[in-house]
Amino acid sequence: MLEVYFESDKEAISFCENLFQLNKKIELHWKTTEKWGNHLQLDYQESGDKFTEAIAGSMVRVFVAHRLTNMINRVIKHNYYYSNSDEIERIMDLSHWIVAGNDEDSQHVRNNKDPTKLLHSLFLVNIKNSRILHFDSLINFQLKVFKDQLVHYVGLAIDEFKREEEHQAFIDTLRNYIIRREPVFETIHVVQGEPLSFFKPDGKQFSRMELRVLMQKEPLYLVGLDADELNLSPLIAMAPEKIKLFGDEPSDPKTLTVINIFQERVEFEPYSRFPFHMT
């Protein structure tokens, strides 16, 4: 038997819901106490390991759902001294993504570590060492290792946030640059690839030499572009009135950057609609 106390009604309900999702063979008795709030008495009908694993897993889910945001918020404000609400909100989103994201990018940022596994192990140790647990006490006094890691992960989120800011500033610089430019071409056709392929209005593909000549005529270094870069630099040098971009990957990073810079000048269509012959 295990006794667990939750001061919060919402957390107690969330714990029970998650517990029965993980293990339906646990018998639960619930009552409230004036001093400690919700008192849950848990009995199990199978091996102790399955029981403790389910309890720990449920506590992890309750923590992520109800406590993680406030803990991240404190780290952002008190460890990194952010006070702007918009910045805090964006760093908060990135922190959640890094700590709890399942995609490859978030796993790469946190070096393929899983913070929720650390949480699980910390809860598990306490469950095995005591038959009476107070969830609030666990959060306040038994998660120091996780809290230290969280400071690191929020720092990674802030690094990501700063990179986003720098990238957006770069995009804004390029937008302003092409707005002031006289277009060299009315319409340019672009095909996704590495690098992008560029076609003149008559369907003839630009050679690399032609692209380099175009780029050399413009002081691209003023906006932080490399004259040897063959994706974005040629388009900035051309500053076309209209870009018809063809491909089958609308979420391709280069494609999104082009759309972000040229905005309403860009039309994205599937590759099957490309009107010319690829050489």
Wavefront OBJ file of the C-alpha trace (Angstrom):
o trace
v 0.000 0.000 0.000
v 1.101 3.544 -0.737
v -0.329 6.828 0.522
v -0.016 9.944 -1.641
v -1.123 13.465 -0.712
v -1.981 16.210 -3.201
v -2.831 19.715 -2.037
v -4.258 20.588 -5.471
v -7.569 19.036 -6.509
v -6.652 19.374 -10.189
v -3.356 17.556 -9.668
v -5.057 14.794 -7.698
v -7.610 14.269 -10.479
v -4.893 14.377 -13.149
v -2.818 11.851 -11.199
v -5.710 9.403 -10.948
v -6.604 9.731 -14.635
v -3.006 9.120 -15.695
v -2.568 6.291 -13.217
v -5.494 4.307 -14.582
v -4.240 4.867 -18.121
v -0.922 3.289 -17.125
v -2.223 0.554 -14.847
v -5.847 -0.490 -14.379
v -5.085 -3.043 -11.639
v -4.496 -0.463 -8.915
v -7.168 -0.056 -6.255
v -7.615 3.524 -5.103
v -9.299 5.041 -2.057
v -9.671 8.819 -1.987
v -10.526 11.065 0.912
v -9.757 14.655 1.839
v -8.023 15.935 4.952
v -8.090 19.447 6.325
v -4.316 19.579 6.805
v -2.931 17.848 3.693
v -5.736 18.067 1.152
v -6.363 15.013 -1.013
v -5.307 11.693 0.523
v -5.008 8.799 -1.926
v -4.502 5.275 -0.649
v -3.219 2.969 -3.382
v -3.231 -0.836 -3.327
v -1.947 -3.016 -6.131
v -2.770 -6.497 -7.361
v 0.431 -7.362 -9.221
v 4.213 -7.009 -8.958
v 5.571 -4.096 -6.980
v 7.738 -2.932 -9.903
v 4.749 -2.420 -12.198
v 2.978 -0.573 -9.397
v 5.845 1.806 -8.626
v 6.537 2.402 -12.328
v 2.919 3.425 -12.877
v 2.971 5.753 -9.859
v 6.210 7.402 -11.019
v 4.942 7.726 -14.592
v 1.732 9.370 -13.392
v 3.663 11.817 -11.229
v 5.835 12.776 -14.206
v 2.742 13.514 -16.283
v 1.199 15.592 -13.485
v 4.428 17.527 -13.053
v 4.786 18.274 -16.786
v 1.132 19.300 -17.076
v 0.798 21.383 -13.897
v 4.224 22.377 -12.541
v 6.750 22.612 -15.359
v 5.521 25.947 -16.754
v 5.814 27.744 -13.410
v 9.235 26.249 -12.769
v 10.488 27.353 -16.199
v 8.994 30.802 -15.629
v 10.936 31.183 -12.373
v 14.171 30.128 -14.062
v 13.667 32.631 -16.907
v 12.987 35.486 -14.496
v 15.280 34.716 -11.562
v 18.208 32.902 -13.182
v 18.339 34.774 -16.491
v 16.655 38.047 -15.438
v 14.155 38.375 -18.292
v 11.168 40.635 -17.603
v 9.638 41.364 -21.027
v 6.425 39.331 -21.284
v 6.755 38.630 -25.030
v 10.335 37.418 -24.642
v 9.404 35.284 -21.629
v 6.526 33.694 -23.557
v 8.743 32.785 -26.511
v 11.523 31.416 -24.290
v 8.850 29.474 -22.389
v 7.618 27.850 -25.615
v 11.165 26.949 -26.644
v 11.945 25.567 -23.181
v 8.886 23.290 -23.289
v 9.909 22.162 -26.762
v 13.447 21.334 -25.621
v 12.418 19.588 -22.393
v 9.413 17.619 -23.619
v 9.593 17.630 -27.436
v 9.683 14.321 -29.310
v 10.931 15.546 -32.687
v 14.500 15.074 -33.901
v 15.399 18.767 -33.631
v 14.497 19.056 -29.937
v 16.333 15.813 -29.181
v 19.390 17.135 -30.987
v 19.326 20.418 -29.027
v 19.281 18.545 -25.713
v 21.958 16.104 -26.921
v 19.502 13.179 -27.127
v 18.882 13.215 -23.379
v 15.374 12.817 -21.979
v 14.663 15.069 -18.951
v 11.419 13.222 -18.240
v 13.413 10.028 -17.610
v 15.406 11.871 -14.946
v 12.127 13.036 -13.402
v 10.819 9.484 -13.514
v 13.895 8.120 -11.742
v 13.729 10.790 -9.023
v 10.074 10.051 -8.308
v 10.778 6.311 -8.418
v 13.518 6.535 -5.776
v 11.195 8.368 -3.410
v 8.327 5.942 -4.018
v 10.571 2.978 -3.192
v 11.958 4.643 -0.073
v 8.686 5.711 1.528
v 5.136 4.499 1.893
v 3.799 8.011 2.487
v 4.430 10.715 -0.141
v 3.494 14.379 -0.285
v 3.586 15.542 -3.898
v 4.294 19.167 -2.985
v 7.193 18.137 -0.756
v 8.644 16.003 -3.551
v 8.491 18.970 -5.918
v 9.986 21.407 -3.421
v 12.748 19.287 -1.899
v 13.541 16.196 -3.983
v 14.024 17.498 -7.536
v 17.231 19.531 -7.201
v 19.054 17.519 -9.874
v 16.217 18.108 -12.325
v 15.957 21.792 -11.421
v 19.689 22.221 -12.089
v 19.255 20.563 -15.484
v 16.254 22.764 -16.201
v 18.406 25.876 -15.779
v 20.677 24.427 -18.475
v 17.774 23.635 -20.817
v 16.270 27.108 -20.391
v 19.723 28.469 -21.262
v 19.600 26.427 -24.484
v 16.140 27.857 -25.161
v 17.502 31.378 -24.700
v 20.328 30.618 -27.149
v 17.711 29.407 -29.638
v 15.630 32.528 -28.981
v 18.618 34.783 -29.678
v 19.338 32.921 -32.915
v 15.716 33.458 -33.946
v 16.024 37.164 -33.179
v 19.232 37.422 -35.200
v 17.663 35.508 -38.092
v 14.587 37.744 -38.056
v 16.779 40.848 -38.020
v 18.653 39.409 -41.024
v 15.353 38.748 -42.827
v 14.161 42.298 -42.101
v 17.424 43.716 -43.477
v 16.989 41.762 -46.723
v 13.336 42.802 -47.027
v 14.255 46.464 -46.714
v 17.088 46.014 -49.199
v 14.952 44.515 -51.970
v 12.172 47.071 -51.399
v 14.631 49.824 -52.349
v 16.031 47.905 -55.318
v 15.007 48.268 -58.940
v 14.072 44.772 -60.219
v 16.555 43.270 -62.661
v 13.962 40.726 -63.862
v 10.187 40.810 -63.877
v 9.679 37.080 -63.230
v 12.098 34.372 -62.136
v 11.294 30.668 -61.956
v 12.990 28.754 -59.124
v 13.116 25.000 -58.532
v 13.837 23.412 -55.161
v 17.127 21.586 -54.831
v 20.642 21.920 -53.477
v 21.376 24.474 -54.621
v 18.221 26.090 -55.996
v 17.894 26.212 -59.777
v 17.019 29.529 -61.433
v 15.291 30.043 -64.783
v 14.784 33.154 -66.872
v 11.308 34.159 -68.082
v 11.969 32.386 -71.403
v 12.762 29.097 -69.620
v 16.526 29.171 -70.053
v 18.386 28.125 -66.917
v 20.912 30.502 -65.395
v 24.417 29.097 -65.458
v 26.596 29.411 -62.369
v 28.733 31.911 -64.230
v 25.698 34.088 -65.003
v 24.626 33.959 -61.369
v 28.085 34.973 -60.171
v 28.182 37.905 -62.597
v 24.801 39.098 -61.312
v 25.941 38.801 -57.713
v 29.200 40.627 -58.318
v 27.253 43.647 -59.542
v 25.586 44.029 -56.138
v 27.270 44.858 -52.802
v 25.725 41.829 -51.117
v 28.262 42.016 -48.309
v 26.364 45.059 -47.027
v 23.459 42.824 -46.045
v 25.593 39.945 -44.775
v 25.391 37.711 -47.836
v 28.236 35.703 -49.309
v 28.890 36.118 -53.034
v 29.679 32.381 -53.190
v 26.294 31.380 -51.772
v 24.063 30.118 -54.599
v 20.611 29.948 -53.000
v 19.532 33.260 -51.532
v 22.225 35.586 -52.912
v 21.205 35.236 -56.593
v 17.586 36.146 -55.776
v 18.615 39.169 -53.731
v 20.863 40.292 -56.610
v 17.997 39.906 -59.093
v 15.304 41.393 -56.804
v 12.587 40.098 -59.163
v 9.092 41.488 -59.108
v 7.697 37.959 -59.057
v 9.124 34.572 -58.058
v 7.481 31.342 -59.140
v 8.896 28.664 -56.849
v 8.341 25.006 -57.726
v 8.834 21.927 -55.578
v 7.163 19.243 -53.510
v 8.450 20.264 -50.068
v 6.665 23.445 -48.931
v 8.349 23.235 -45.503
v 11.866 23.184 -46.977
v 13.941 25.734 -44.968
v 15.305 27.521 -48.068
v 11.790 27.790 -49.483
v 10.423 29.224 -46.248
v 13.259 31.767 -46.129
v 12.560 32.928 -49.688
v 8.840 33.271 -48.900
v 9.623 35.074 -45.650
v 11.794 37.636 -47.447
v 9.875 38.195 -50.683
v 6.427 37.550 -49.185
v 3.639 38.399 -51.663
v 6.076 38.302 -54.588
v 6.371 34.490 -54.227
v 4.040 31.879 -55.678
v 4.736 28.298 -54.572
v 3.518 25.481 -56.811
v 4.144 21.723 -57.027
v 7.006 20.637 -59.244
v 4.541 18.986 -61.670
v 3.501 22.492 -62.773
v 7.002 23.615 -63.684
v 6.588 24.788 -67.284
v 10.159 24.282 -68.554
v 12.564 21.445 -69.136
v 15.192 20.746 -66.474
v 18.634 20.282 -67.972
l 1 2 3 4 5 6 7 8 9 10 11 12 13 14 15 16 17 18 19 20 21 22 23 24 25 26 27 28 29 30 31 32 33 34 35 36 37 38 39 40 41 42 43 44 45 46 47 48 49 50 51 52 53 54 55 56 57 58 59 60 61 62 63 64 65 66 67 68 69 70 71 72 73 74 75 76 77 78 79 80 81 82 83 84 85 86 87 88 89 90 91 92 93 94 95 96 97 98 99 100 101 102 103 104 105 106 107 108 109 110 111 112 113 114 115 116 117 118 119 120 121 122 123 124 125 126 127 128 129 130 131 132 133 134 135 136 137 138 139 140 141 142 143 144 145 146 147 148 149 150 151 152 153 154 155 156 157 158 159 160 161 162 163 164 165 166 167 168 169 170 171 172 173 174 175 176 177 178 179 180 181 182 183 184 185 186 187 188 189 190 191 192 193 194 195 196 197 198 199 200 201 202 203 204 205 206 207 208 209 210 211 212 213 214 215 216 217 218 219 220 221 222 223 224 225 226 227 228 229 230 231 232 233 234 235 236 237 238 239 240 241 242 243 244 245 246 247 248 249 250 251 252 253 254 255 256 257 258 259 260 261 262 263 264 265 266 267 268 269 270 271 272 273 274 275 276 277 278 279
